[in-house]
Every structure is written in structure tokens, then in C-alpha cells.
Amino acid sequence: MNARAAIVPKLCGMDVELGNSILSPDGGEAAGSDAAASRLLLAAIEGRSGWLAPDEETDSGRRFTGAGHCFYCDLNHIELCVAEVRSAFDLVAGWHATLRIAAAARRAAQRKLPEGWMLQVRVNNSDGQSHSYGAHCNFLVSRRAWQDIFERRLHFQLLLASFQASSIVFTGQGKVGSENGRPPVRFQLAQRADFFETLCAPQTTYHRPLVNARDESLCGTGSRGERGLARLHCIFFDSTLCHVATLLKIGTMQIVLAMIEAGEFDTRLLLEDPVGAVRAWSHDPTLAARCPTVGGEMLTAAELQLRFAERAHRFVESGAAAAAIPRCAEIHAAWTDTLRLLAAGDLDALAPRLDWALKLRTLLQVMRDEPRLRWDSPELQVVDQIYGSLDEEEGIYWECERAGAVERVVDAERIAHFVTDPPDDTRAWTRAQLLRLAPPGSVVSVDWDAVVLQVRRPGRRTERLRFSLANPLRSTRGDWNRTCGPTPDLDAVIAALAPEILPVPQFDPRRLFEQASHYLWTQRVHRTRGEVP
Amino acid sequence: MIERFRRTEDRPLVMPASGDDGQLEARRQRVQDVVEAGRDAAQRAMARHGTRLLDRITQTGGQ
């Protein structure tokens, strides 16, 4: 282990696109159903936006909730962004909290549709027609670790890619068939596997990379930024609903990234071709497929994962990660226990834990009940798509959860907590409190790492105030209480936090005309595309 | 440590591949729950949407 490297707390978050459609009673959907669906959903979610919120194809209508989460429309998908937390257990709760918010929005928007029309929202990553959308995870890493992975010590990049590729045995949601020109397959482990085509790159919508090189720290910029911190943006994983799958997806990445920061490395963990391995392993739900390591060994995905878990065991036992990863030993225990079941091929024991196993178990039962069905029957693709429907009366996952058939790692109370309240151990706390205190119409802009308000306090001129949240580990509830007191008003907060004072732009008729023209033009574009319901 | 995962209000969460009779019985029950709940929901979905759902949900590609 490299003693010189510090491990930063493995703060984590998620930004996830959902499938969304409006189904007409006669089945004659007009083009643009997904655009209208995403905007109807967003309109039903309460949150606060700034005047300067972007209106772009990939970022439209962004709003932050009082619980620190964020929602917006991204390429005609409603996107859920889970507030940053330190614990993988809290991220499971936060993820299910944002799903509850989206499910409530679906019900509210559905009530506005004419009789017989259906707003359908699906927690998955593919429409079965070669269109994929992501479930991204974000992890705080040191800037040094980021540079090692992408610029200086590329064996760590290969290590990360090898870990991710083999992790689909517990992170896949499962999918009927193949897409994107891949060879036919009856059922595969991962929704996204067919869409990864290169090892490392910055893009996310085409020629997708296993390891995404987007360098967007969300920790401030320029002289206002936290230079020692970076965000690893991981676009590889599937949307998972099972608690254990989600916990492992996040928690094992926390551990592996902490090991990379600590300089832990083992050549026996490197795949010769991670991109090819993803496809080979995903297309083999019997878990028997073997792929070569750089040393020439042929390993199953579960065998490679066991090697990672063994190496991680020593790391976790040493206590090196204890301060950076809450409940690290529990995550590791769940990891090794799940790998044991995977190695045994125990589908029945895996079904309550892993989405692909739960979906496959259900599909096998459906086929047993109706022998006429084959793997290429469209009925099975319907079941596949409906697995993650956010309509609780329809979604297969929710039916299994209600029946007690899904293992839980967080309770319903913790999920409900994150529907209304922000995490208290990250900057999400202060961001949420500022938005709660901000008077109507005062939010100029809000982002993960800064809130700008324009206010007029008694006896003063109008001021534009920028509250920096560049360090995601600070501005916690504890920091807030120490600095501002537990229930301050906005004046007390301004006095305590001493935000940067920005110049207030003077009225400029020409600029106003330009902004109005741009707004009207974008609205016209949206209408032309049928994106305004 | 794994006990946290094994505990729920009414029965164990983690079902070992082998174990005492109580654990195995609980595991059988859970598998039965999966089978019944999943099958019922799947049948409802097929009845509700027929076989044309895929044609109706074309999405814009995302990130």
C-alpha cells in the first residue's frame, strides 16, 4: 500500500435518466411522446430553479428540491439526481426517495391526461430498440487519483475497467435479447452492455466508454474551486432497484476507488480486453463464460470479482478505508456473500438481491406457465420493460417488494426521510437550507457547488450574494449549526456565512431584448419538435 | 456483520445455500414469494399491454 496517498471520503451521488412515454388509447402514438412525457413529469415536481437556469437539449428546467435532490429533462428523459451522501446505504435510500418523488409526479401528471391515455415511466436503460439512456454514479476522489487513472498511471484505468466489467454479475438489471447490432442472445445480465464500445473517453451519448473521462468536479471552478478534489463520473452501470444490487454497485466502487487512491494494485486483476469481456459476460447468464486476464488466465466474472474482494478484504481489515467509507466492513461482507451465491449459481437465492436474477426468475416462471412463449416472444419483452415501471400497480419489482420477496438494506422510514430532508453530512444540507430560506424570486442560480441569491435587506441596496459550496464535504448540518445556529433566518445566515458579493447587473434594454428573443426562439424550437405538451 | 442483512421483521434476509431447516424453509418461502409476485405482475402486464408495447415506447437515445 502506498502510505503517501490520502483517501478522501468517498462521497457519492447518482444522476439517472428514466424511460418515459405517453401511450394513447388507440395505440397511435405521435412522435415526441417521450419529450412531452418528460416535461409533464418535471412540471409535477416541486423545486427551485434560478433565473439563469440553462435551457439546453441536455439540461432543461433543472430544479433542486428541499431535500437536496435535483430533477431536469435531459434529451427527452426525466433525470433524477440524488443528493450527495457519504454512505452507500444512504444512497440506496436517497435513490429510492427520488423514485418515490418521480412516482408521485407520474400519478399527478397522469391525472391531467385525457381518459384512456397513460403516462408510463420505466426505471431501465434501454427501450429494446437500441436506444440507451444512463444511470450514472459519481464518486469523490482526490485530484491525484483522477490524474493517475486518466493521465499518469493508466494501469489503474485498466484496473477500474476490469472491476466494472466483472461487476455486471451483481449490477446488471437483466434484459431480454440484444441491441446495437450485437449477436442475438436470449437473455443477458446487463441493460447497457451492448452499448459500450471503447475503454476510456469523455463522451456519454455515443461510442460509450467503460471509464468516462469527463472532468467536471462540481467542486467550484478556477480560483473558487477545490483543487485537490475531483469527481469520477461513472456511466457504466445499469439502473438497479434491488437494495442489495444498488448497495453493491455503489459500495464496491467506493472500496475500489479508495484502494486506487491508496496505491493498491495487483496485475492479476487486469483483463486483457475489458470491453470484449463486458459483452461476453453479459451475454452468458449461466455465469460460465471465461475471459482472459493480461497474465493469460481465463476467469469467470465471479472469479475475477472474488479476487477483487479478497484483495479488498485485506484493505478493509487494515482499517485504511474506515474513515472514508461508512460501514465499509458491512459492504464487503455483503459483497463476498453475494459472490459466494454467484459462484454457486444459486439463482433462487440471488433473486431477492439482484435485479437480473429477479427478472430472470420471473421470466422463467412465465415461460413455465405458458409453454407457447419463447425467448423471442414479444410478451417477454413486455415483461422486461414493465419490470421497472414506476406505476406501483404495474411494475414487477414493486410487486415483489410488497410481497416481501426483496432483501432490504434500508427501511421505509429512511427512504421517506430523504423524500423531504437533505443528507446532513454533506454540503447538500446547506444548499437545501439556503433554498428553503430564499424569498420567492430571489434565486439567481443554483448548482451543486454554489447558490446565488439576489436580495434586498432592510436599509441596504439590492445585493447579489454568492454562497460557495465548493467543498462537498463541508457545509454539513454540523457546520451549519455551528456557524448559523439551528434555526436562523436569512439575515443571520448571510451574516454568518459572509457570501461573496457580486455586482448586480444594471438594466440593459438591449440585453433584455436579446434574452427575450433567445427565449422565444427556444420555445418555437420546442414547439416545432412537439416538445411542449 | 452480515447479520444486519440477515435480519428483517419476520424472517431472515439472506438465505444461505445450505443451513438449518428453519433457514431453508424461510428461503423456500421467499423464493415462492418471488415466483408468485413476479408471475402475477407479469401476467397483468401482458394482459394490459398486449404485445405491441415495444413499438409504442421508442425513446430518444440518452447519455
Interface residues (C-beta under 8 A of the other chain):
Chain A: E17 G19 N20 S21 L23 G27 E29 D34 A35 T58 D74 L75 N76 H77 Q120 R122 D127 G128 Q129 H131 S132 Y133 G134 H136 T204 T205 I235 V244 A329 E330 A333 A334 D337 R340 L341 A344 D346 D348 A349 A351 P352 L358 R361 T362 L363 Q365 V366 D369 S377 P378 E379 Q381 V382 V383 Q385 I386 S389 E394 G395 I396 E399 C400 R402 A403 G404 A405 E407 R408 V409
Chain B: M1 I2 R4 F5 T8 D10 R11 L13 V14 M15 P16 A17 R27 R30 V31 D33 V34 V35 E36 A37 G38 R39 D40 A41 A42 Q43 R44 A45 M46 R48 H49 G50 T51 R52 L53 L54 R56 I57 T58 Q59 T60 G61 G62 Q63
